[in-house]
Each structure stands twice: as C-alpha cells, then as structure tokens.
Amino acid sequence: MSKVTPEIIKLIKDSINDLASDDGWAFLSNLGLLIIKKMPDFDPRNYGYKKLTPLIKSMPDLEIRERKGKDSDALSIVVRLKDQVESGS
C-alpha cells in the first residue's frame, strides 16, 4: 500500500510545473533533482517505491512517457500533469 502523502503529491506536481516546457512535459531526471533540492531528505523508498519512476506511475494525475533522443538511441523519460492534456484541447 502506498504511503504517498498529499504533501509529496503537491511537491511533485509543483516541481513538474516549475520544470515543464510549453507542452507541459518535464524530464524525469530534472524532476528528481528539483525534488531533492526542495526536500533534501526525499527518498522514494520512504513511500514504498524503489525508485522515482514507479512512484510517478502510481499517481493517476500524472502521465509518463519515454522519448527517444534526436541524435541517439538514448531514452529520456518525461512526465506531465494529465490536466495539461485536457486544457489544451
């Protein structure tokens, strides 16, 4: 069972908003860095997740995707608030 608190949900959503490009997407790696900067003792394991990605995937308000780089086969993981999708249509 998830131990994710409303405070952590707000921290994650606010951080996505701080980082998001015009299309609403933010790189998961940058998100992780910003969360640590805002809350140095943050650790997904404290909320029942081994890593940040499964924690993000557990949040129904967030959308997560993998993108292939333009110049390489490296994958980047991006995340955005789902309401960004609806407000754009």
N, C-alpha and C positions, 0 to 999 in steps of 0.2 A: 504494500500500500504506500502511496506517495506521501511524503512529508512536506511537500512544497507549500510554503505559506503564502498568503496574499502579499506579504512584503516582498518575497522573492519574485513573484509574478510581476509585481509593479516594477521592481528593479530591472528585470529582463525586458519588459515592454518599453520602459523609459529609455533603456540603453539602445534598443533597436531603433527607436525614434531618433535618438541622438546621432546614430550612425547611418541611417537609411539614405540611400541615393534618391533621386527624383522618382524612381519607380517603386520605392518603398523597401527595396531589398538591402540587407546588410550582410557582410561577410561574417560567418560564424566565428572565425578566428579573431576578428576585431571585436566582436561582441564579447567573447571570453575575456579578452584583455581589458576591455572597458569595465566589465562587471568586477574583475579583480581590483581594478583601480578604485572603483566606487566602494567596494566591500572586500578589503584585503583577506578576510578570513573565509570568503566564499569557497565552497568545495561541493561539487555535485554529489559526492558520496554522503554528505551530511543529509541529503534529501532522498537517499535511496537509489541513486544512479551512479554508475561507474564513471561516466563522462558527461560533458555538457550536451552532446547531441541527443542521447536518449531522453534527457530531461526536457529539452526543447520539443522533441517529438511527442512527449506526453501531454503537452499543453495544447488543448483544442483550438485556442485562439491564434496559434502560430502556424505558418506554412513554411516548410523547409524543402529545399531543392539542391541538387548537385548540378554544377555548371562546369563544362569543360573549358579550359583556358583557350584563348585565341591562338597563341603561339606554341602551345604544348598540350600534351595529353593529361596534364595535371588537373585534378578535380578540385573545385572550390565549392564549399557548402555555403549557401546563402539562406537567410531567413527573413520573413516579414510578418507583420500582423495581418491576419486574414481580412480584417475590415478594410485594409488598404485596397483589396481586390474589389470589394463591393462599391466603395466610394468612387472608384474610377470608371464605373460603368453607367 
